[in-house]
Amino acid sequence: CRYGDGRYPREGCGQSVTDEKEAVIQQESIDKESQVGEITENRKEDESKEAGSEGKDPQTDKTEQDVMPEPTPEIEPEPVITTITISAVGDVTLGTNQKHSYSKSFHEYYDKYGSEYFLQKVKEVFEADDFTIINCEGTFTESNERMDKLWNHKGKPEYVEILTCASVEAATLGNNHIMDYGEVGVTDTISTLEQAGIEYALSGPWGNHYGVYEVEGIKIGFVSVNEHYDDVECYPWLEDGLKTLREEGADLVIACTHWGDDYLHEIEQAQNDMGRWCIDQGYDLVLGCHPHLLQGIECYKDKYIVYSMGNFCYGGNKNPKEKDSMIFQQTFTFVDGQLQTDTDAIRVIPCRLSSSTEKNDYCPMICEGEMAKETIA
């Protein structure tokens, strides 16, 4: 070390000078490392800023253009599935014929028990379905001007409440009893059904009307003809009915045919021919009536022909020998409005037209156990 002007050494300063030099060197080393650290940190900050300004990820060195977002997958809409259950029964005569006395007649039962009595034991089935259709085998009229024939059926117009209180939506009139009381009887019957809000169908000499009923967004159309009287003349009516209903947007079309012979279990060739022809033309279901007893059911080209459903609530006979009856049900499934094929979606509910085996009490019942097996055997 030096003193004064620094030209001369100071006594005892040799070691101190050495120590000072080492200290200065160490301090300079520390300062250099600090400067290097600051430069490094500054560079990192600059790179980060540059990466941010250029859209780069400092970790991946990728631009936003390089990192493409994954496309959002398109969500397919769920298909709209609609099921429609139809219940159908055979001949329903709400009244009597001209040869009946008052005793034990339909009139007497109505006066005693009222409108809710007659279908009370099947009402639950009809209420649970979407569409119940019957064959109205007779007239609602007060007219006494009857046609000259063996049996003429009629009931009071108020009897229509028997149908409305049991959730019956539709009636077919193409049968051999709609004209029992002439044009007046036909007009009165149609007016009665319309006022009650019940859809109907009739094609033939006594009128031409195709029934349409809409439920759950599905249009059900139906045509009703009397092959028993009108024979092959029914074909053009059935053809026109199907065409008209499809043009009107019917999703499901039913052919209701009154055919066959009384109390004959065998299916006639004319029934078979007409039933299959209806399916070939595009009908979705064929429902047959008139023989007053049960006949077979045929699955033809994955569609059903029900040849005869027998009598149901039948006031035309105080004690018919043949009491077997049924409710035919089919559930139709639509996917996005398109009818699907399902040959397993039918159900036959065995019934008797009377709750009594000794007489006709005009109160059809559902059969169970051995009685059910006997009914549909």
C-alpha positions as CSV (number, residue, x, y, z in Angstrom):
1,C,0.0,0.0,0.0
2,R,1.1,3.5,-0.5
3,Y,0.8,6.8,1.4
4,G,1.2,10.3,0.5
5,D,1.5,10.6,-3.3
6,G,1.5,6.8,-3.4
7,R,5.0,6.5,-4.6
8,Y,6.4,4.9,-1.5
9,P,5.5,1.8,0.2
10,R,4.0,1.9,3.7
11,E,5.4,-0.2,6.5
12,G,3.3,-3.3,7.2
13,C,1.1,-2.8,4.2
14,G,2.3,-5.6,2.1
15,Q,-0.3,-8.1,3.3
16,S,-3.0,-5.6,3.3
17,V,-2.3,-4.7,-0.2
18,T,-2.5,-8.3,-1.2
19,D,-5.8,-8.7,0.6
20,E,-7.2,-5.6,-0.9
21,K,-6.3,-6.8,-4.3
22,E,-8.0,-10.2,-3.7
23,A,-11.1,-8.4,-2.4
24,V,-11.2,-6.1,-5.4
25,I,-10.9,-9.1,-7.7
26,Q,-13.7,-11.0,-5.8
27,Q,-15.9,-7.9,-5.9
28,E,-15.3,-7.5,-9.6
29,S,-16.2,-11.2,-10.2
30,I,-19.4,-10.8,-8.2
31,D,-20.2,-7.6,-10.1
32,K,-19.6,-9.4,-13.4
33,E,-21.9,-12.4,-12.4
34,S,-24.6,-9.9,-11.4
35,Q,-24.3,-8.1,-14.7
36,V,-24.5,-11.4,-16.6
37,G,-27.6,-12.4,-14.5
38,E,-29.2,-9.1,-15.2
39,I,-28.4,-9.4,-18.9
40,T,-29.8,-13.0,-19.0
41,E,-33.0,-11.9,-17.2
42,N,-33.3,-8.9,-19.5
43,R,-33.0,-11.2,-22.6
44,K,-35.6,-13.5,-21.2
45,E,-38.0,-10.6,-20.7
46,D,-37.3,-9.3,-24.1
47,E,-37.9,-12.7,-25.7
48,S,-41.1,-13.1,-23.8
49,K,-42.3,-9.7,-25.0
50,E,-41.3,-10.5,-28.5
51,A,-43.1,-13.9,-28.3
52,G,-46.2,-12.2,-27.0
53,S,-46.2,-9.5,-29.7
54,E,-45.6,-12.1,-32.4
55,G,-48.3,-14.6,-31.0
56,K,-45.7,-17.1,-29.9
57,D,-45.9,-19.4,-27.0
58,P,-42.4,-19.2,-25.3
59,Q,-42.8,-22.8,-24.1
60,T,-43.8,-24.3,-27.4
61,D,-42.5,-21.7,-29.8
62,K,-45.8,-22.1,-31.8
63,T,-47.9,-19.3,-33.2
64,E,-51.6,-19.0,-32.7
65,Q,-52.0,-19.9,-36.3
66,D,-50.1,-23.1,-35.7
67,V,-52.4,-24.0,-32.7
68,M,-55.8,-24.6,-34.4
69,P,-58.8,-25.0,-32.1
70,E,-60.6,-28.4,-32.4
71,P,-63.9,-28.1,-34.3
72,T,-67.1,-28.3,-32.2
73,P,-68.8,-31.6,-33.1
74,E,-72.3,-31.3,-34.6
75,I,-74.9,-32.6,-32.2
76,E,-77.4,-34.8,-34.0
77,P,-81.0,-34.1,-32.9
78,E,-82.7,-36.9,-31.1
79,P,-85.4,-38.7,-33.2
80,V,-89.0,-37.9,-32.3
81,I,-90.6,-41.2,-31.4
82,T,-94.4,-41.3,-31.1
83,T,-96.5,-44.3,-30.3
84,I,-100.3,-44.6,-31.0
85,T,-102.4,-47.3,-29.5
86,I,-105.7,-48.1,-31.3
87,S,-108.5,-50.2,-29.7
88,A,-111.2,-51.6,-32.0
89,V,-114.4,-53.6,-31.2
90,G,-117.1,-55.1,-33.3
91,D,-120.9,-54.5,-33.6
92,V,-122.3,-52.0,-31.1
93,T,-126.1,-51.6,-31.1
94,L,-127.2,-49.0,-28.6
95,G,-130.9,-49.7,-28.8
96,T,-133.3,-52.4,-29.8
97,N,-135.1,-53.7,-32.9
98,Q,-138.7,-53.3,-33.7
99,K,-139.7,-56.8,-32.4
100,H,-138.4,-56.3,-28.8
101,S,-140.7,-55.7,-25.9
102,Y,-139.6,-53.4,-23.1
103,S,-138.9,-56.1,-20.6
104,K,-135.2,-57.0,-20.4
105,S,-134.5,-54.8,-23.3
106,F,-131.7,-52.3,-23.8
107,H,-134.2,-49.5,-23.2
108,E,-135.1,-51.0,-19.8
109,Y,-131.4,-51.3,-18.7
110,Y,-130.7,-47.7,-19.8
111,D,-133.7,-46.4,-17.8
112,K,-132.5,-48.3,-14.7
113,Y,-128.8,-47.7,-14.8
114,G,-128.0,-44.8,-17.1
115,S,-125.4,-44.2,-19.7
116,E,-122.3,-45.1,-17.7
117,Y,-123.4,-48.6,-17.0
118,F,-122.9,-50.2,-20.4
119,L,-119.2,-49.8,-21.0
120,Q,-118.1,-49.5,-17.3
121,K,-116.0,-52.7,-17.4
122,V,-114.0,-51.8,-20.5
123,K,-113.8,-48.0,-20.0
124,E,-110.4,-48.2,-18.4
125,V,-109.0,-49.9,-21.6
126,F,-110.5,-47.2,-23.8
127,E,-109.3,-44.4,-21.7
128,A,-105.7,-45.7,-21.7
129,D,-105.5,-45.9,-25.5
130,D,-105.2,-43.1,-28.0
131,F,-108.1,-44.0,-30.3
132,T,-111.1,-46.2,-29.8
133,I,-113.3,-47.2,-32.8
134,I,-116.5,-49.1,-32.9
135,N,-118.9,-50.3,-35.5
136,C,-122.2,-48.5,-34.9
137,E,-124.7,-51.2,-35.8
138,G,-127.9,-49.2,-35.8
139,T,-129.2,-45.6,-35.8
140,F,-129.8,-42.8,-33.4
141,T,-133.2,-41.5,-34.3
142,E,-136.8,-40.9,-33.1
143,S,-138.2,-41.7,-36.6
144,N,-140.7,-44.6,-37.0
145,E,-140.4,-44.7,-40.8
146,R,-138.5,-47.9,-41.0
147,M,-137.3,-49.7,-44.1
148,D,-139.0,-53.0,-45.0
149,K,-136.5,-55.5,-43.6
150,L,-136.3,-58.2,-41.0
151,W,-134.4,-56.4,-38.2
152,N,-134.4,-52.6,-37.8
153,H,-132.1,-51.2,-35.1
154,K,-132.5,-47.8,-33.4
155,G,-131.7,-46.1,-30.2
156,K,-132.5,-42.7,-28.7
157,P,-130.1,-39.9,-29.7
158,E,-129.2,-39.5,-26.0
159,Y,-127.7,-43.0,-26.0
160,V,-124.6,-41.5,-27.7
161,E,-123.5,-40.5,-24.2
162,I,-122.7,-44.2,-23.7
163,L,-119.8,-43.7,-26.1
164,T,-118.6,-40.3,-25.0
165,C,-118.5,-41.2,-21.3
166,A,-116.4,-44.3,-22.1
167,S,-113.8,-42.5,-24.3
168,V,-114.9,-43.8,-27.7
169,E,-113.5,-41.5,-30.4
170,A,-114.9,-42.9,-33.7
171,A,-117.7,-45.0,-35.2
172,T,-118.1,-46.7,-38.6
173,L,-121.5,-46.5,-40.3
174,G,-120.8,-48.6,-43.4
175,N,-123.1,-51.5,-42.4
176,N,-126.4,-53.1,-43.1
177,H,-128.3,-51.2,-40.4
178,I,-127.4,-47.5,-41.1
179,M,-130.4,-47.3,-43.5
180,D,-132.9,-49.0,-41.1
181,Y,-134.9,-45.8,-40.8
182,G,-134.3,-44.4,-44.2
183,E,-132.6,-41.1,-45.0
184,V,-134.0,-39.5,-41.9
185,G,-132.3,-42.2,-39.7
186,V,-129.0,-41.7,-41.5
187,T,-129.1,-37.9,-41.1
188,D,-130.2,-38.1,-37.5
189,T,-127.4,-40.6,-36.7
190,I,-124.7,-38.5,-38.4
191,S,-125.9,-35.3,-36.7
192,T,-125.9,-37.1,-33.3
193,L,-122.3,-38.3,-33.7
194,E,-121.2,-34.9,-34.9
195,Q,-122.8,-33.1,-31.9
196,A,-121.1,-35.5,-29.6
197,G,-117.7,-34.9,-31.2
198,I,-117.3,-38.5,-32.4
199,E,-115.6,-39.0,-35.8
200,Y,-117.4,-41.3,-38.3
201,A,-116.9,-42.8,-41.7
202,L,-119.5,-43.9,-44.3
203,S,-119.1,-44.8,-48.0
204,G,-121.9,-46.0,-50.3
205,P,-125.4,-45.2,-51.4
206,W,-126.2,-43.5,-48.1
207,G,-123.3,-41.1,-48.0
208,N,-119.6,-40.6,-48.5
209,H,-117.5,-39.3,-45.6
210,Y,-114.0,-40.3,-44.6
211,G,-113.1,-40.1,-40.9
212,V,-110.0,-38.3,-39.6
213,Y,-108.9,-38.1,-36.0
214,E,-105.6,-36.5,-34.9
215,V,-103.8,-37.4,-31.7
216,E,-100.2,-36.7,-30.6
217,G,-99.6,-35.0,-34.0
218,I,-100.5,-38.2,-35.9
219,K,-103.5,-38.1,-38.3
220,I,-105.6,-41.3,-38.3
221,G,-107.9,-41.8,-41.3
222,F,-110.5,-44.5,-41.8
223,V,-112.9,-45.6,-44.5
224,S,-116.1,-47.6,-43.9
225,V,-117.8,-49.8,-46.5
226,N,-120.6,-52.4,-46.5
227,E,-119.4,-55.3,-48.6
228,H,-122.3,-57.4,-47.3
229,Y,-124.7,-55.3,-49.4
230,D,-122.5,-53.5,-51.9
231,D,-120.1,-56.3,-52.9
232,V,-117.5,-55.2,-55.5
233,E,-118.8,-51.7,-55.6
234,C,-116.8,-51.1,-52.4
235,Y,-113.5,-51.3,-54.3
236,P,-113.6,-47.8,-55.9
237,W,-114.8,-46.3,-52.6
238,L,-111.9,-47.9,-50.7
239,E,-109.5,-46.8,-53.4
240,D,-110.7,-43.2,-53.4
241,G,-110.8,-43.1,-49.6
242,L,-107.2,-44.1,-49.3
243,K,-106.1,-41.7,-51.9
244,T,-108.0,-38.8,-50.4
245,L,-106.9,-39.4,-46.9
246,R,-103.2,-39.7,-47.9
247,E,-103.5,-36.4,-49.8
248,E,-105.0,-34.8,-46.7
249,G,-101.9,-35.9,-44.7
250,A,-103.1,-39.0,-42.9
251,D,-100.2,-40.8,-41.3
252,L,-102.2,-44.0,-40.7
253,V,-105.2,-45.3,-42.7
254,I,-107.6,-48.0,-41.7
255,A,-110.1,-49.9,-43.9
256,C,-113.3,-50.8,-42.0
257,T,-115.2,-53.5,-43.9
258,H,-118.6,-55.0,-43.1
259,W,-118.5,-58.4,-44.7
260,G,-119.0,-62.2,-44.4
261,D,-122.1,-64.2,-43.4
262,D,-124.0,-64.3,-40.1
263,Y,-122.6,-66.8,-37.6
264,L,-120.1,-68.3,-39.9
265,H,-116.7,-68.9,-38.5
266,E,-115.1,-69.6,-41.8
267,I,-113.5,-66.7,-43.7
268,E,-115.0,-66.4,-47.1
269,Q,-112.9,-65.9,-50.2
270,A,-114.5,-62.4,-50.8
271,Q,-113.3,-61.3,-47.4
272,N,-109.8,-62.6,-48.0
273,D,-109.6,-61.0,-51.4
274,M,-110.7,-57.6,-50.3
275,G,-108.6,-57.6,-47.1
276,R,-105.4,-58.4,-48.9
277,W,-106.2,-56.0,-51.7
278,C,-106.6,-53.2,-49.1
279,I,-103.1,-54.0,-47.8
280,D,-101.7,-54.1,-51.3
281,Q,-103.2,-50.7,-52.0
282,G,-101.5,-49.2,-48.9
283,Y,-103.9,-49.5,-46.0
284,D,-102.2,-50.0,-42.6
285,L,-104.9,-52.1,-41.0
286,V,-108.1,-53.8,-41.9
287,L,-110.9,-54.2,-39.4
288,G,-113.9,-56.5,-40.2
289,C,-117.3,-56.8,-38.7
290,H,-120.8,-58.4,-39.4
291,P,-120.6,-62.2,-38.8
292,H,-121.7,-61.6,-35.1
293,L,-118.9,-63.9,-33.9
294,L,-115.1,-64.0,-33.8
295,Q,-113.1,-64.9,-36.9
296,G,-109.4,-65.2,-37.5
297,I,-106.6,-62.5,-37.7
298,E,-104.1,-62.6,-40.6
299,C,-100.7,-61.0,-40.8
300,Y,-100.2,-60.2,-44.4
301,K,-97.1,-58.3,-45.6
302,D,-96.4,-57.3,-42.0
303,K,-99.9,-55.7,-41.6
304,Y,-103.0,-57.1,-40.0
305,I,-106.4,-58.1,-41.3
306,V,-108.9,-58.7,-38.5
307,Y,-111.8,-60.6,-40.2
308,S,-114.5,-60.3,-37.5
309,M,-114.5,-58.9,-33.9
310,G,-118.0,-60.2,-33.1
311,N,-120.7,-58.4,-31.2
312,F,-119.7,-56.1,-28.4
313,C,-122.3,-54.0,-26.6
314,Y,-125.2,-55.5,-28.6
315,G,-128.8,-54.5,-27.9
316,G,-130.1,-56.3,-31.0
317,N,-130.6,-59.6,-29.1
318,K,-131.8,-60.1,-25.5
319,N,-129.8,-63.4,-25.1
320,P,-127.6,-64.3,-28.1
321,K,-126.1,-67.8,-28.0
322,E,-122.7,-66.5,-29.2
323,K,-121.3,-64.2,-26.5
324,D,-117.6,-64.3,-27.3
325,S,-116.1,-61.0,-28.2
326,M,-112.8,-59.1,-28.0
327,I,-111.0,-55.8,-28.1
328,F,-108.3,-55.7,-30.8
329,Q,-105.4,-53.4,-30.0
330,Q,-102.4,-52.4,-32.1
331,T,-99.7,-49.9,-31.2
332,F,-98.1,-48.0,-34.1
333,T,-94.7,-46.4,-33.7
334,F,-93.6,-43.4,-35.7
335,V,-90.0,-42.1,-35.8
336,D,-89.9,-38.5,-37.1
337,G,-93.4,-39.0,-38.5
338,Q,-92.5,-42.2,-40.4
339,L,-94.5,-45.3,-39.6
340,Q,-92.3,-48.2,-38.5
341,T,-92.9,-51.9,-39.1
342,D,-93.6,-53.9,-35.9
343,T,-95.6,-57.1,-36.2
344,D,-95.4,-57.8,-32.5
345,A,-97.3,-54.7,-31.4
346,I,-100.8,-56.3,-31.3
347,R,-102.9,-57.4,-28.4
348,V,-106.2,-59.4,-28.3
349,I,-108.2,-58.8,-25.2
350,P,-110.8,-61.6,-24.8
351,C,-114.3,-60.4,-23.8
352,R,-117.9,-61.5,-23.4
353,L,-120.7,-59.2,-24.6
354,S,-122.5,-59.8,-21.4
355,S,-121.4,-60.1,-17.8
356,S,-124.0,-62.8,-17.4
357,T,-124.0,-66.2,-19.0
358,E,-127.7,-66.6,-18.7
359,K,-128.8,-63.5,-20.5
360,N,-127.6,-60.3,-22.2
361,D,-127.1,-57.6,-19.6
362,Y,-125.5,-55.4,-22.4
363,C,-122.4,-54.9,-20.2
364,P,-119.4,-56.4,-22.0
365,M,-116.7,-57.7,-19.7
366,I,-113.0,-58.7,-20.0
367,C,-112.4,-62.4,-19.6
368,E,-109.6,-64.0,-17.5
369,G,-108.3,-67.4,-16.9
370,E,-110.0,-70.3,-18.5
371,M,-112.8,-68.1,-19.8
372,A,-110.3,-66.1,-21.7
373,K,-108.7,-69.2,-23.2
374,E,-112.2,-70.5,-24.3
375,T,-113.1,-67.2,-25.8
376,I,-110.2,-66.9,-28.2
377,A,-109.7,-70.7,-28.8
